[in-house]
Every structure is written in structure tokens, then in C-alpha cells.
């Protein structure tokens, strides 16, 4: 059974822009670098040529990855719900902590702790997924068991 990947409308747009850039500008730059490297002569010991070929492979891999994500992902809009799901924003409080933390629940591709976006596949995301306001969840961490109370869902 294939796993479903979730992305927001913003991430879909960002992926489409990256794909456009890779297919146009980046491919053109790499082809120019390959032509310039070929002009230098012997390809067997030509570092510029080998670097350009490596860049070309990485770019094509990323293009394929983005195309697959765009085709196979489900786009989720930010919304309110009575339970935690992709697209909701949650506020949790760790037992023993004075302050709460607010996170947006996103698909794995968008997870970014610096922006308080956690994946539904992360330990905390998985533990609170489907839960309701007031529920308490426990997570095994390297420091031991941590308990979180779900304070709010938006």
C-alpha cells in the first residue's frame, strides 16, 4: 500500500516554481557548462566535465522527485477542525513546562521546525494526530517519556 503525501497549496506553488526553474534555467546552465568542458579536450581527466555531469544527474533526479510529488500528493488547505489533522494548527504544553508551543501540522515534505511546522509522521505529530482538545499523549524521547496536553486546535 502506497503512503499518501500531503502538501499545502503554498508548497505546491513553490514546487511548481522550482520545477520551472530547474527545467529552464538550470538545465540550460548545465548544458552550457558541459559544452565549455568538452571544449577543453580530454574528458577522462576533465574535472569541469565530470562536475557538470554530476550536476546534471542531481538536477534530473530533483526534477523527477518534484514531478512525482506533484502527481502523487494530496493538496490540503489550512482549516479548522475539532481534531488534529493535516492543515490544522495545534497548541500543546509539555508536562513540567510553563510555556506552550504552537505547531502547524503538515506533510513530511514541508516539515520545518524553524517555522514550527511539524510532520504528521514526526513523533509528536503522529502522537497527536486524530486527537481532540484536552487529550494527553505520551511520547518516548531520548530523555525518556514526555507527556503533552493538547491545549487548542485551529
C-alpha positions as CSV (number, residue, x, y, z in Angstrom):
1,X,0.0,0.0,0.0
2,X,1.4,3.4,-1.0
3,X,1.6,6.1,1.6
4,X,-0.2,9.4,0.9
5,X,1.9,12.5,0.9
6,X,0.2,15.8,1.9
7,X,1.3,19.3,0.8
8,X,-0.2,22.7,1.3
9,X,-1.2,25.0,-1.6
10,X,1.8,27.1,-0.8
11,X,4.2,24.1,-1.1
12,X,2.6,23.0,-4.4
13,X,3.2,26.5,-5.8
14,X,6.8,26.5,-4.5
15,X,7.4,23.1,-6.1
16,X,6.0,24.2,-9.4
17,X,8.2,27.3,-9.4
18,X,11.3,25.2,-8.5
19,X,10.4,22.7,-11.3
20,X,10.1,25.5,-13.8
21,X,13.5,26.9,-12.8
22,X,15.1,23.5,-13.0
23,X,13.7,22.7,-16.4
24,X,14.6,26.0,-17.9
25,X,17.4,28.0,-16.3
26,X,19.3,25.2,-14.5
27,X,19.2,22.7,-17.5
28,X,20.4,25.5,-19.8
29,X,23.3,26.4,-17.4
30,X,24.3,22.8,-17.2
31,X,24.3,22.3,-20.9
32,X,26.5,25.4,-21.3
33,X,28.9,24.1,-18.7
34,X,29.1,20.7,-20.5
35,X,29.8,22.4,-23.8
36,X,32.5,24.5,-22.2
37,X,34.1,21.5,-20.5
38,X,34.0,19.5,-23.7
39,X,35.8,22.3,-25.5
40,X,38.7,21.8,-23.0
41,X,39.6,18.5,-24.6
42,X,40.3,15.1,-22.9
43,X,37.1,14.2,-21.0
44,X,38.7,11.4,-19.0
45,X,40.6,13.8,-16.7
46,X,38.4,16.8,-17.1
47,X,37.1,17.8,-13.7
48,X,34.8,20.5,-15.1
49,X,33.1,17.9,-17.3
50,X,32.6,15.4,-14.5
51,X,31.2,18.1,-12.2
52,X,28.8,19.2,-14.9
53,X,27.7,15.6,-15.5
54,X,27.2,15.2,-11.7
55,X,25.2,18.4,-11.5
56,X,23.1,17.2,-14.5
57,X,22.3,13.9,-12.7
58,X,21.3,15.7,-9.5
59,X,19.1,18.2,-11.4
60,X,17.3,15.4,-13.3
61,X,16.8,13.5,-10.1
62,X,15.3,16.5,-8.4
63,X,13.0,17.2,-11.4
64,X,11.8,13.6,-11.3
65,X,11.3,13.9,-7.5
66,X,9.3,17.1,-7.8
67,X,7.1,15.7,-10.7
68,X,6.4,12.6,-8.6
69,X,5.4,14.8,-5.6
70,X,3.2,17.0,-7.6
71,X,1.4,14.0,-9.2
72,X,1.1,11.8,-6.1
73,X,0.4,14.4,-3.3
74,X,-2.9,15.5,-1.9
75,X,-3.2,19.2,-1.5
76,X,-4.6,20.3,1.8
77,X,-5.8,23.7,2.7
78,X,-5.4,25.2,6.2
79,X,-8.6,24.7,8.0
80,X,-10.2,24.4,11.4
81,X,-11.2,21.1,12.9
82,X,-12.2,19.6,16.2
83,X,-9.4,17.0,15.8
84,X,-5.7,17.2,14.8
85,X,-5.2,16.6,11.1
86,X,-3.1,17.9,8.2
87,X,-3.7,21.6,7.8
88,X,-4.6,22.3,11.4
89,X,-2.6,24.4,13.9
90,X,-2.2,23.0,17.4
91,X,-1.1,24.3,20.7
92,X,0.5,21.8,23.1
93,X,2.0,22.1,26.5
94,X,4.7,19.7,27.7
95,X,4.2,18.4,31.3
96,X,6.5,20.4,33.6
97,X,6.9,23.3,31.2
98,X,5.4,26.7,31.9
99,X,5.1,27.7,28.2
100,X,3.0,26.1,25.4
101,X,4.1,25.7,21.8
102,X,2.1,26.1,18.6
103,X,2.7,24.0,15.5
104,X,1.2,23.6,12.1
105,X,0.6,20.0,11.1
106,X,2.0,19.5,7.6
107,X,3.1,16.6,5.3
108,X,6.6,15.3,5.6
109,X,7.8,17.3,2.6
110,X,7.1,20.6,4.3
111,X,8.3,19.9,7.9
112,X,10.4,22.8,9.1
113,X,11.0,23.2,12.9
114,X,12.3,26.8,12.3
115,X,8.8,27.7,11.2
116,X,7.0,25.5,13.7
117,X,5.8,23.1,11.0
118,X,5.8,19.5,12.1
119,X,5.1,16.5,10.0
120,X,2.2,14.1,10.7
121,X,5.0,11.5,10.6
122,X,7.1,13.1,13.4
123,X,6.9,11.6,16.9
124,X,4.8,14.4,18.2
125,X,2.7,14.8,15.0
126,X,2.0,11.0,15.0
127,X,1.1,11.0,18.7
128,X,-1.4,13.9,18.5
129,X,-2.8,13.1,15.0
130,X,-6.6,12.5,15.3
131,X,-6.7,13.6,18.9
132,X,-9.0,16.3,20.3
133,X,-8.6,19.4,22.5
134,X,-7.7,18.3,26.1
135,X,-6.3,14.9,25.2
136,X,-2.9,13.9,26.7
137,X,-0.3,12.0,24.7
138,X,2.9,10.3,25.7
139,X,6.0,10.2,23.5
140,X,9.2,8.2,24.0
141,X,12.1,10.6,23.7
142,X,15.9,10.0,24.1
143,X,15.4,11.7,27.6
144,X,12.5,9.3,28.5
145,X,8.8,9.6,28.4
146,X,7.3,13.0,27.7
147,X,3.7,13.9,28.1
148,X,1.9,16.6,26.1
149,X,-1.5,18.1,26.6
150,X,-3.4,19.3,23.6
151,X,-4.5,22.8,24.6
152,X,-6.0,24.1,21.3
153,X,-6.7,23.1,17.7
154,X,-7.3,25.7,15.0
